[in-house]
Amino acid sequence: MKFNLICLWAALAFFSASASATEYIYRDLMANTLPSAACEAESDAIATASKPYNMTRYSKTFCQSQGYGWHVEKVKDGGKAACTPCTGASQGKSQCHLEDVVVTCKRIKPGSVGMLPGKG
């Protein structure tokens, strides 16, 4: 019984020492989305600008603009809608976008997962 317990503890100690946690670098970004292509009534334009699909797409673009390996951790603030009136034949309609969207991006810290030979 004691021998089995000692073997179990030895195996746990051996395998736990070789497991290393991945470290990340985090960065908060604030950016604006692009306005919609079509002119719509202001309430419809705000709804279009704040669709979950648009938030996912733009937050991914914000993080990827930082360089290779950056990914979205979470969207901290969805921002606020800002509208500009359309001119010409579609007067009374607007194009809206979101301002001050805050996104947290993450990237694996170089050297934390054995990316450098001979280290770790």
C-alpha positions as CSV (number, residue, x, y, z in Angstrom):
1,M,0.0,0.0,0.0
2,K,2.8,2.4,0.9
3,F,4.7,1.5,-2.2
4,N,1.8,2.3,-4.4
5,L,1.3,5.6,-2.7
6,I,5.0,6.5,-3.1
7,C,4.9,5.6,-6.8
8,L,1.8,7.7,-7.3
9,W,3.5,10.7,-5.6
10,A,6.7,10.3,-7.6
11,A,4.7,10.1,-10.9
12,L,2.8,13.2,-10.0
13,A,5.9,15.1,-9.0
14,F,7.7,14.1,-12.2
15,F,4.8,15.1,-14.6
16,S,3.8,18.3,-12.8
17,A,7.3,19.7,-13.0
18,S,7.4,19.3,-16.8
19,A,4.1,21.2,-17.4
20,S,4.6,24.9,-17.9
21,A,1.9,27.5,-18.0
22,T,1.5,29.6,-21.1
23,E,2.1,33.3,-20.5
24,Y,0.3,36.0,-22.4
25,I,0.9,39.7,-23.2
26,Y,-2.3,41.8,-23.0
27,R,-3.0,45.1,-24.7
28,D,-6.1,47.3,-24.5
29,L,-7.1,49.1,-27.7
30,M,-9.6,51.8,-28.4
31,A,-10.9,52.3,-31.9
32,N,-13.9,53.2,-34.1
33,T,-15.8,51.0,-36.5
34,L,-16.5,52.0,-40.1
35,P,-19.9,53.5,-41.0
36,S,-22.4,51.3,-42.8
37,A,-22.5,51.5,-46.6
38,A,-26.2,52.3,-46.9
39,C,-28.2,55.2,-45.7
40,E,-31.0,54.2,-43.4
41,A,-33.3,55.7,-40.8
42,E,-31.3,56.6,-37.8
43,S,-32.7,53.9,-35.5
44,D,-32.1,51.2,-38.2
45,A,-28.6,52.5,-38.8
46,I,-27.8,52.3,-35.1
47,A,-29.1,48.8,-34.9
48,T,-27.0,47.8,-38.0
49,A,-23.8,49.4,-36.5
50,S,-24.2,47.6,-33.2
51,K,-24.9,44.1,-34.5
52,P,-23.0,41.3,-32.7
53,Y,-21.5,40.3,-36.1
54,N,-20.0,43.7,-36.7
55,M,-18.6,43.8,-33.1
56,T,-16.9,40.4,-33.6
57,R,-15.6,41.3,-37.0
58,Y,-14.2,44.8,-36.1
59,S,-12.7,43.6,-32.7
60,K,-10.9,40.9,-34.6
61,T,-9.6,43.4,-37.1
62,F,-8.5,45.8,-34.3
63,C,-6.3,43.0,-32.7
64,Q,-4.9,41.7,-36.0
65,S,-3.8,45.2,-36.8
66,Q,-1.3,44.9,-34.0
67,G,0.7,42.3,-35.8
68,Y,1.1,38.5,-36.1
69,G,-0.3,36.5,-33.2
70,W,-2.7,39.0,-31.6
71,H,-6.2,37.7,-30.8
72,V,-9.3,39.0,-29.1
73,E,-9.5,38.3,-25.4
74,K,-12.7,40.2,-24.8
75,V,-14.6,43.3,-25.7
76,K,-14.6,45.6,-22.7
77,D,-16.8,48.4,-24.0
78,G,-19.1,48.3,-27.0
79,G,-18.7,52.1,-27.5
80,K,-21.4,54.6,-28.4
81,A,-23.2,55.2,-31.7
82,A,-22.3,58.2,-33.8
83,C,-24.3,59.1,-36.8
84,T,-23.8,61.4,-39.8
85,P,-26.7,62.5,-42.0
86,C,-26.6,61.5,-45.6
87,T,-26.7,64.2,-48.3
88,G,-28.3,64.2,-51.7
89,A,-31.3,62.1,-52.6
90,S,-31.5,60.3,-49.3
91,Q,-32.0,63.2,-47.0
92,G,-33.4,62.4,-43.5
93,K,-31.4,59.2,-43.4
94,S,-28.1,58.5,-41.7
95,Q,-24.9,56.4,-41.6
96,C,-23.8,55.2,-38.2
97,H,-20.7,53.7,-36.6
98,L,-19.5,53.0,-33.1
99,E,-16.9,55.2,-31.4
100,D,-14.5,54.4,-28.6
101,V,-14.8,50.6,-28.8
102,V,-12.4,49.1,-26.2
103,V,-11.0,45.6,-26.9
104,T,-8.5,43.6,-24.9
105,C,-6.1,41.7,-27.2
106,K,-3.7,38.9,-26.2
107,R,-0.6,37.3,-27.6
108,I,1.6,34.5,-26.4
109,K,4.7,35.8,-24.7
110,P,7.8,34.9,-26.7
111,G,9.8,32.2,-25.0
112,S,7.1,31.1,-22.6
113,V,6.2,27.9,-24.5
114,G,9.5,26.6,-25.7
115,M,9.7,28.7,-28.9
116,L,13.4,29.4,-28.3
117,P,15.6,26.3,-28.7
118,G,17.7,25.4,-25.6
119,K,15.5,27.4,-23.2
120,G,13.0,26.1,-20.6
